[in-house]
Amino acid sequence: MFKAKVKMEVLRELVEVISTLVSEVKLGISKDGVDVKAVDPSHVAMLVLKVNRSAFEEFTGDSTEIGLDIEKLKEVLRLSKPGDVLDLQYDGGKSRLVVSIGKLTRHMGVVDPAGITDPKVPNVSPPGAVEVRTEELRQGIRGSESVSDHVTLELTAEEFSMHSEGDTDRVDLTIPKEGLTQLELKGGDSVKSMYPLDFFSNMIKSITSAETVKLHVGNEYPLKIEFKLAGGKGEGSFLLAPRVEED
């Protein structure tokens, strides 16, 4: 059994983050809230989410799993408006999630969760960590998208920088230590890795309510992006495999 009431803005934020990587998702329901683990079809990126029950207006959940089609959730959200509270109910019997918005009710077929990948989350602990304003990263991404299909993140003891370089043009975003909320670097003078820009861009753009994100960077190391959502009542992390430069 799963019953909840949630603000449209909270559900929309969750859907935007999840749809960055997958079209179907397995929700892990417990009395404490909702968990998500997802990996994109190419196994380049992973998402881990935990949304506390306090993010919902009302929440009752027994231990269960629900497989959902993300596009169907987007269709429901398109029927709602800011400030709406959506009522969600799932009893597991008829294999349907019932979503109500005011006088409108949608009976939504669910997906067999056994058919959805349940990835193992690797222990990723890069030596560098930096907390950056989300809007500054978005600006750097907008500048990079017309230049290259990859981006290099570099961290020193004095600054964080993001570089994109094409055949003729280059874009650099450089933020000194004084302009960062947090900067940590264990061992060595600097770390850097290159990543596919399309994945990085979609990840950062999907994080809509967090003013800052924390980036964990190493040399040719998976990138870990930590962020808050649902008004700080949920937390998530993206993992993104590096693009290794050939000599």
C-alpha positions as CSV (number, residue, x, y, z in Angstrom):
1,M,0.0,0.0,0.0
2,F,1.2,3.5,-0.9
3,K,-0.8,6.7,-0.4
4,A,0.6,10.2,-0.6
5,K,-0.2,13.8,-1.3
6,V,2.5,15.8,-2.9
7,K,2.8,19.4,-4.3
8,M,3.1,19.6,-8.1
9,E,6.4,21.4,-7.8
10,V,8.0,18.6,-5.8
11,L,6.8,15.9,-8.1
12,R,7.9,17.8,-11.2
13,E,11.4,18.3,-9.7
14,L,11.7,14.5,-9.1
15,V,10.4,13.7,-12.6
16,E,12.9,16.1,-14.2
17,V,15.9,14.7,-12.4
18,I,14.9,11.0,-13.1
19,S,14.0,11.6,-16.8
20,T,17.6,12.9,-17.3
21,L,18.7,9.2,-17.4
22,V,15.8,6.8,-17.9
23,S,12.2,6.5,-19.3
24,E,11.2,3.9,-16.7
25,V,12.0,3.9,-13.0
26,K,11.6,1.7,-10.0
27,L,10.5,3.5,-6.9
28,G,11.4,1.9,-3.6
29,I,8.7,2.7,-1.1
30,S,9.1,2.4,2.7
31,K,7.7,4.1,5.8
32,D,10.5,6.6,5.7
33,G,10.0,7.8,2.1
34,V,11.0,7.0,-1.5
35,D,14.3,5.7,-2.9
36,V,15.4,5.6,-6.5
37,K,18.4,4.0,-8.1
38,A,18.7,4.2,-11.9
39,V,21.4,3.8,-14.6
40,D,21.2,5.1,-18.2
41,P,21.0,2.5,-21.0
42,S,24.6,3.1,-22.0
43,H,25.8,2.7,-18.4
44,V,27.7,6.0,-18.5
45,A,25.7,7.6,-15.7
46,M,23.8,6.7,-12.6
47,L,21.3,8.4,-10.3
48,V,20.7,7.8,-6.6
49,L,17.8,9.6,-4.8
50,K,16.3,9.6,-1.4
51,V,13.2,11.6,-0.7
52,N,12.1,11.8,2.9
53,R,8.4,11.4,3.8
54,S,8.5,15.0,5.1
55,A,8.7,16.2,1.5
56,F,5.1,15.0,1.0
57,E,2.0,16.7,2.4
58,E,0.8,13.3,3.5
59,F,2.6,9.9,3.3
60,T,1.7,6.3,4.1
61,G,4.0,3.6,2.7
62,D,4.5,-0.1,3.3
63,S,7.6,-1.7,2.0
64,T,7.0,-2.2,-1.8
65,E,8.4,-1.4,-5.3
66,I,6.5,0.4,-8.0
67,G,7.7,0.6,-11.7
68,L,6.6,3.8,-13.4
69,D,6.7,5.1,-17.0
70,I,8.1,8.6,-16.6
71,E,6.3,9.9,-19.7
72,K,3.0,9.1,-18.1
73,L,3.9,11.1,-15.0
74,K,4.9,14.0,-17.3
75,E,1.4,13.8,-18.9
76,V,-0.2,14.1,-15.5
77,L,2.0,17.0,-14.5
78,R,1.0,18.8,-17.7
79,L,-2.6,18.7,-16.4
80,S,-1.6,20.4,-13.1
81,K,-0.7,23.9,-12.3
82,P,1.6,25.5,-9.7
83,G,0.2,25.1,-6.2
84,D,-1.8,22.0,-7.0
85,V,-1.5,19.0,-4.7
86,L,-1.6,15.6,-6.4
87,D,-3.1,12.6,-4.6
88,L,-1.2,9.3,-5.3
89,Q,-2.6,5.8,-4.4
90,Y,-1.3,2.4,-5.2
91,D,-2.6,-0.8,-3.6
92,G,-0.6,-3.3,-5.6
93,G,-3.7,-5.3,-6.5
94,K,-4.8,-3.9,-9.9
95,S,-1.2,-2.9,-10.9
96,R,-2.3,0.8,-11.3
97,L,-1.3,4.0,-9.8
98,V,-4.2,6.3,-9.3
99,V,-3.4,10.0,-9.5
100,S,-6.0,12.7,-8.6
101,I,-5.7,16.4,-9.3
102,G,-8.9,18.1,-8.0
103,K,-11.8,16.6,-9.8
104,L,-9.6,14.8,-12.4
105,T,-8.4,11.2,-11.8
106,R,-5.9,9.3,-13.9
107,H,-5.6,5.5,-13.6
108,M,-2.1,4.8,-14.7
109,G,-0.8,1.4,-15.6
110,V,2.5,0.6,-13.9
111,V,5.6,-1.3,-15.1
112,D,6.8,-4.7,-13.6
113,P,9.6,-3.6,-11.3
114,A,11.4,-6.9,-11.9
115,G,12.1,-5.8,-15.5
116,I,13.8,-2.6,-14.4
117,T,17.6,-2.6,-13.8
118,D,18.5,-2.3,-10.1
119,P,22.1,-1.1,-10.2
120,K,24.7,-1.5,-7.5
121,V,26.0,1.8,-6.4
122,P,29.8,2.0,-6.5
123,N,31.8,3.6,-3.7
124,V,33.2,6.7,-5.4
125,S,35.5,8.9,-3.4
126,P,37.5,11.3,-5.6
127,P,40.2,13.3,-3.8
128,G,38.7,16.7,-4.8
129,A,35.5,18.3,-3.7
130,V,34.0,21.7,-4.5
131,E,30.6,23.3,-3.9
132,V,29.6,25.6,-6.8
133,R,26.6,27.8,-7.4
134,T,24.3,26.0,-9.8
135,E,23.6,29.1,-11.9
136,E,27.3,29.6,-12.5
137,L,27.7,26.1,-13.8
138,R,24.7,26.6,-16.1
139,Q,26.3,29.7,-17.5
140,G,29.5,27.7,-18.2
141,I,27.5,25.0,-19.8
142,R,25.6,27.4,-22.1
143,G,28.9,28.8,-23.2
144,S,30.4,25.4,-23.9
145,E,27.5,23.8,-25.9
146,S,28.4,25.6,-29.1
147,V,32.1,24.8,-28.8
148,S,32.5,21.1,-28.0
149,D,30.8,17.9,-27.0
150,H,32.9,17.4,-23.9
151,V,33.9,19.4,-20.8
152,T,37.0,19.2,-18.5
153,L,36.6,20.0,-14.8
154,E,39.7,21.0,-13.0
155,L,40.3,21.7,-9.3
156,T,43.4,23.2,-7.6
157,A,43.9,24.5,-4.1
158,E,43.1,28.0,-5.4
159,E,40.3,27.6,-7.9
160,F,37.7,25.5,-9.7
161,S,37.6,25.7,-13.5
162,M,35.6,24.2,-16.4
163,H,37.0,24.1,-19.9
164,S,35.6,23.2,-23.3
165,E,37.7,23.4,-26.5
166,G,36.8,22.8,-30.1
167,D,38.8,23.1,-33.3
168,T,38.9,26.9,-33.2
169,D,37.2,28.1,-30.0
170,R,37.6,27.6,-26.3
171,V,35.4,28.5,-23.3
172,D,36.7,28.7,-19.7
173,L,34.7,29.2,-16.5
174,T,37.1,30.0,-13.6
175,I,35.9,30.5,-10.0
176,P,38.5,31.4,-7.4
177,K,38.5,29.9,-4.0
178,E,36.9,33.0,-2.5
179,G,33.8,32.6,-4.7
180,L,33.2,29.0,-3.7
181,T,31.2,27.7,-0.8
182,Q,33.6,24.8,-0.3
183,L,36.9,23.6,-1.8
184,E,38.8,20.5,-0.7
185,L,41.8,18.8,-2.3
186,K,43.6,15.8,-0.8
187,G,47.1,15.2,-2.0
188,G,48.6,16.6,-5.2
189,D,48.4,20.1,-6.7
190,S,45.4,19.6,-8.9
191,V,42.9,17.1,-10.3
192,K,41.0,17.1,-13.6
193,S,38.8,14.8,-15.7
194,M,36.9,15.1,-19.0
195,Y,33.2,14.3,-19.3
196,P,30.6,14.1,-22.0
197,L,28.9,17.5,-22.1
198,D,25.5,16.3,-23.0
199,F,25.2,14.2,-19.8
200,F,26.7,16.9,-17.6
201,S,24.5,19.6,-19.1
202,N,21.3,17.6,-18.7
203,M,22.2,16.7,-15.1
204,I,22.9,20.3,-14.0
205,K,19.9,21.7,-15.9
206,S,17.6,19.1,-14.1
207,I,18.6,20.4,-10.7
208,T,16.2,23.3,-10.5
209,S,15.8,24.2,-6.8
210,A,19.2,23.7,-5.3
211,E,21.3,26.9,-5.3
212,T,24.5,25.0,-5.1
213,V,25.8,21.5,-6.1
214,K,28.8,19.6,-4.7
215,L,31.2,18.2,-7.3
216,H,33.6,15.4,-6.4
217,V,36.5,15.3,-9.0
218,G,39.6,13.2,-9.5
219,N,42.1,12.4,-12.2
220,E,40.2,10.5,-14.9
221,Y,37.8,9.5,-12.2
222,P,34.0,9.3,-12.2
223,L,32.3,12.6,-11.4
224,K,30.0,12.6,-8.4
225,I,27.4,15.4,-8.3
226,E,25.6,15.8,-4.9
227,F,22.5,18.1,-4.6
228,K,19.4,18.8,-2.5
229,L,15.9,18.7,-3.7
230,A,12.3,19.0,-2.5
231,G,13.1,22.0,-0.4
232,G,16.0,20.2,1.3
233,K,13.8,17.3,2.3
234,G,15.5,15.0,-0.3
235,E,19.0,14.5,-1.6
236,G,20.4,13.0,-4.7
237,S,23.6,12.2,-6.5
238,F,24.6,11.7,-10.1
239,L,27.6,9.6,-11.1
240,L,29.2,10.2,-14.5
241,A,32.0,8.1,-16.1
242,P,35.0,10.1,-17.4
243,R,35.9,10.4,-21.0
244,V,39.5,9.2,-21.1
245,E,41.8,11.1,-23.4
246,E,44.0,9.0,-25.7
247,D,47.6,9.8,-26.1
